[in-house]
C-alpha cells in the first residue's frame, strides 16, 4: 500500500508521523512522510523517506510569540490572533500536499493539518486517517475550558462548547478551503465527518477514520461517549534511543534525582530569565536541575546541567519531576517514566493536558505566561507531594507503549476498496 503521512507543526507533531511511517515501512508499505521544511532532516535521520510541505513551523511559532494579541486581555483579540495563525500557510500546504498525494492510496494526517488533508483526500478520492493526540471531538466528558472551575460546568455545556469551537475553526478556514477548491478537480467535495445540532458526530467509515492516539483512561467516560473509534494509546518511541552517556550520565548518578525542565519547540522569549528562575527554584528546594533546550547555553555544574536535548525514555525515569510545556509527546514521556509533571502550558492542547494531569493527581499546572519563581516553587512542592509521586509511579508501571503498532494496524485495516475493517476501539488493561 502506498501511504502518504502529512504531519505539519513542530517536532512534537512530526515525531508521531515519523514513528508511524517507520513502522509501516518496516511492514513493507511504500511510505512517504511530509513534514514542515525545518523538520525534514530530523525525520530523515530516522530512516524515513521524507519531503517538505507547507511553511516552516518555527516561523509560525515565532509569529505567535511576537503577536501581542495572543496575550491580549480581550478574548476577541485572542480569537482573532488564533484565526489568523490558522490561515497562515494554508494555501502553500494544501497545494504541496495535493501534488504529493497524486498516486497515494491512503492519506494519514496529524491534528495540525487535518482540514487540509481532508480536502486533499477528497480531491484525490482516497481515504483519510487522522491521528488525534488529544480528544477534540465534541464530548461532555472533557471540559471545554482548560480551567479548574470548568469541571463544574454541566456536561451538556461542554459538548455544546466543543461544537462551537469546531464550527468556529471551520468558519475561520472556510475562505481558504473555498479558494483551494477552485484550483482542484473536485469542487463539490464534502467533509468525511459532520457535527449535528444535537451533538452527534458522524463519519463515513469508507473514507475517514479518527485514530485517538492517547490513553482514554485519562478522560473518564470519554470512550463510552464518543463511540466505536480506535483508541491506540500514545505513539511513543520504543527503540533504545540515544541513551545517556558522557558527562551528563555521570552527573545524573552523582547526586539525588534532579528536576527536568524543558519546553520543547515552544518559543522562549527570554532564555536567560527562565534559566535564572529555574535555578533559583532548585536552590530554594534543594533540588538539582536538568535544563534542556537549544536556546540555553550548555554547561554542567554540581547543581545544574544544561544540555540541548536528551533521550526522554532514558532520562526522565531518573528525575524527581518534569517541568514542561504540556505537549502530548512530552506529557506521554513523563507519564511513561512514572514521574509527576508540572505543566507550564503555552498554546493549543497544552492547557488541557495540564488541567487533566492536575485533576487526576498526576501533577500540577499553570500557564507559562506570567510564571514566576514563587509560583513555580509552589507547583513543584505540590507535584512532588508523596501521594502524587506514588500515583504517577503507579500509572507509569501500567503504561502501554504499543501505540505506534496499534495505529499501524488501523492504517492497514483500510482495504483497497476503501472500506475500513473493524479496528480495536480501546486499548484495555489500563483502568
N, C-alpha and C positions, 0 to 999 in steps of 0.2 A: 504494500500500500504506500502511495506517495503522500506524505504528510507535511504540511506547512504549519509551523508553530510561530505565532506572532505575539511577542511579549514586549510591548513598549513600556517605558518607565525606567526607574532606577535599577541598580544592581539587584535589589530585593525583589523586583518584578521579573527581571531577566533570569535569575538563578533557577526558579522552578521550571521555566521553559527549557533551559539548558539541561537540567536533570531529566525531564521527561523526554526531550529529544534524544539524549544519550541512551536512555532505556529502550526507546522504540527502535533506534538504530541497531542496538545490540540484539534485538529480536528479528532483525532482518528487513526492516522497513526502510524506504527511501525518505530520509528526513532532512528538512532544511529549517533552521531556526532563524527568524527575523527579529532583531533587537535594535534598540536605539544606536545610532552610529558610534557613540562613545563607548559602547559595551561589546562591540564585535570582538575585540582582542580578548576580553575576559571569557567570552563563550567559546571562542576557538581554542583557547588554552586547554579546554576540557575535551577536545577531540570531536567537537560537533560542527557540522557544516553550517556556517553562519553567514548571513547577509544583513546589511543595514537597511532600515526603513524609518521614515519619519524624521523628526528633528532630534537634536542632542538633548538627552534628558537632563544633563547638568544645566543646560540653558534654561529649561523650564523651571528647575529648582531655584536658579538664581533670579529668574523673573518673579517667582513667588516671594523670595526673600526681600527683593527690592521694592515690591509693590506694597505701599503702606496701607492699601485698602484691606489687605488680609488681617491687619491688626486694628482696623477702624472700629470705634465703639458702636457705630451704626451697623446693625446686621445686614441692612440692604446693601451697603457698600461692600461688605464681605462677600455676599452672594454674587454681586456683580463681578468681583475680582475672580471668584471661582469659575463663573461662566466664561469670562474672557480667557482664562487659562485653559479651559476645556476646548475652546475653539482653536487655540493656537496650534498650528501644525497639523490640523485635521486633514486638510486637502492634500498636503505632501504625503502624509502617512497612508491615506486612502489610495492615492494613485500608485504609490510604491507597492502596496500590498496587492492591489488589483493585478498589476503586472506579474508579481511573484507567484500569484495563485493560479496562473493560467492553466497549468496541467496538473494541479494538485487534486487529490481525491477526497481529502478532508482538511479542514482548517481548524486549528486549535488556537485560542487566544487567552490572554490574561485579562484581568479586570480593567486595566488602564486603557485598553483599545477595543473593548467588546463591541461597541456600537459600530466602529469602523469595520471590524471583522464580520459583523452580521451583514453589513451592506455588501462587502466583497463576496461573502459566501453566497448571498442571494444572487448577485450578478453573475457569478461563475457557476451557479447551480450545483453547489457542493455542500455537504453538511458542516455544521459548526459545533465544536465542543468548547465551551467556555469554562475556564478554571476560576472559581471564586475563592479567594483567600480569606474572605470574611462574609458573614451572612448578609447580603444586600437585598435579598428578595423580601418583599413586604411580609411582615410577620408581627404577631403580637408578643412573641417570646423575647425579642431583642428590643431594648429601649431605643427609641428613635433619637433621643438627645443624649449625648455622652456626658451625663452629669449625675451625681448621686441622687438628686431629687427626682430624676426621671423614672426611677424604679417604682415610684408611687403613682405613675400615670396609669390610667385604665388600659388594659391590653388592646382594646379596640382603637384607642387613640394612637398607640404605637403603630398598628397596622396602617391606619389612615395617614400617619406621618410619613412612613416609608413609601406609601403610594405617591404622596405629594412630592417627595424628593425625587422619586423615579421619573415622574412626569415633568418635573422642573428640569432635570438633566436632559430628558428627551427634547423638551422645548428649546433648551439652550443650543442644542446641536441640530435642530430642525433645518435651519437655513443652510448649514454646511452639508447636511445629507442631501437636501434638495439640489444643491449645486453639484454635488458629486454624481447624482443620478443622471444629470444632463450629459455627462461625458461617458457614462457607462452604457451597457447594452440592455439593461433591464430596468427601465424607469418605473415599472409598476411593482417593484419588489415590496413585499410586506414583511414585517418583523416576524421571526420564528417564535416569538413569545409575546404574550399580551397580558396586561393587568386590567382586570374588570372592575367596575364600580363597586361591586360588593366585596372586593378584596381577594377574589380568586385570581390565581396565577396559572395560566395555561400555556402550553408549548407544543410544538409539533415534533413528536419523537422521531419522525423521519428526517428531520433536518436540524435538530438542535438538542443538545444535552448540556445541562449545567452541572459541572463537577464541583461538589462542595469540598474544597481542599483544606479542611480543618477538622478538628475533633468536635462533633456535635454535642458531646457531653459537657463542653464548656458553656453551652447555651441550653439549659434545661427546658424541655418542651418543644424545642425548635424542630427536631427531626419528625416528631409526630405531627406537627402543624403543617409543614411545607410539603409533606407527601413523599412519594417514591422517587427521590432523586438520589444519585450516587454520592454517598459520603465516603471519601477515600482517606481522610486523615491528612496531616501536614506533609507537604513534599520536601522532606529534609534530606540532607547529604547522608549517605550511608557508607561511603568508602572511607578508607583510613585517613585521607586528607593529608595536610602538611604536618600535622602533629605539633609537638613542642620540642624545640632544640635550642642549643647555644645558651646565650646569656639569659634569655627570658626563662628557659626551662630551669636554670639554676636559681634564678630569682624566685620563681614560684614555690620551689621546695625549701627555700632558705628561711621561711618565716610563716606566720599564720595566713590563712586563706584571705586573699585580697578582695576588694570590691572591684568588679569590672565596670568600666564606664565607656560607652561608645554610642555614637548617634548615626551610624550607617552613612548613607549618602546625603543626609539632611544638611542644608547649608547652615553653617555656624558662623554668624557674623563676626564674633569676637573670640577666637580660639584661646587667646591669652587669658581673657576673663573667665572662660569656662574652666580652663586648666587650674587657674588660681582658686576658683570656687571649690572644685572637686578636691584639690589638695587640702584646702582649709577644713572641709568637712571630714576628710580622712584623719587629719591631725586631731580634730576635736573628739572623734570617736575612737581614736587609737587603732585605725584600720589602715592597712596598706592599700594602695590604689593602682590598678592596671588601667591606664587610659589609652584608648585605641582610636586612631583616626589619622588620615593623611594630612589633616590641617594642623596637627600638633607636631612639635619638634621632638624627634626620637631621642631618648636617653633612658638610662636606668640608674636609680639610686636606691638606697635601702628601703625607703617608704613609698617610692613612686617608680613605676615602669611605664614608659610611653613608647608605643610601637604603632606602625601604620596599619597593620592588620593581624588577625590571629585566626587560628582554626577553632571555631566555636565549639565543635564537638570535643576537642581535646582540652580546651582551656576552661570553659565555663563550669564543668564539674569540680574544678579546683578552686572556685571562687565562693565567697560568702553570700554574694548577691550580685545582680546585674542591673546597672543603671543604663537605660537605653531609650530609644525613641518610640518603641512600640510597633515597629513594622511586623507584619505577620511572620516573616522568616526569623527575625531575632527573638520575637516572643516565643516561637516554637522551639528555638535553640535553648532558651532559658528553661522552658517547661521540660524539655527532654533531659537537660542537665540536672533537674531537680533543685534548682536554686530560685529564691524569690526574686521578683522583678520590681524595680522602681521605674515605671514608665513615664518619661517626660515627653509627652506627645507634641507633635508639630502639625500634622495635617492628616487628611483622608481618614483611613480606618484606625489610625493610631489612638485617638482619644477613646474609641470604642473598646479597643483591646485593653487600654489602661483601666477603664471603668469595670470591664468584665473580670479582669485579673484581680482587681481590688475586691469586687463583690464576692468572688469565690474564695477570698482569703489566701491568695497566692502571691500577694504583693501590694504595692501602693502606687498611686499615680497623681500627677499634676501636670499642667501644661508646661512646655519648655519655655514659652514666653513668660517673662517675669520671674523665672526661677532664681532663687537666692540661696546663699549658703545656709541660712536658718531653715528655710523650707526644705531643702534637700536633706539636711540633718534630721529633721522630723520624719521625713519619708523613709529614710534608711533605718531609723530606730523602729518604726512601725513594721517595715518589711522584714527585718531580721529578728522580730519577736519569736520566741520559741515555737508558738503554735503555728505561725506562718511558715517558719523554716521546716517544721515537720510535715506540714500539709504539702508544701512544694516538693519535698523529697519523696513523699508517697506518690504524688502524681508522676514524677519522673520515673519512678520504678515501674509504672504500668504504661508508660508512653509507647505508642506503636510507631515504628519508623518505616513502615512499608507503604507510605502514601504515594510515592512515585510509582511503585509497581502496580498498585491498585488503580491509579489514574491511567496508566498504560493499558491495563485490562479494559477500562471503559472505552478508550480510543479504539482498541481492537474489536470491541463489540459493535462498532459501526460497520455494517456489511456493505459490499459494493453497491447494492441496490438502495443504500441509504436508510435502511431500517435499523434502528438501534435495538439490538437484542437486550434481553433482561440483564441488568447490571446490579452489583451489590448496592443496597441503599443505606447500609450502616456499617460502621467499622467494628462494632461489637467489642466486648471484653474490656471496656474502659469506663465502667459505670462507677 
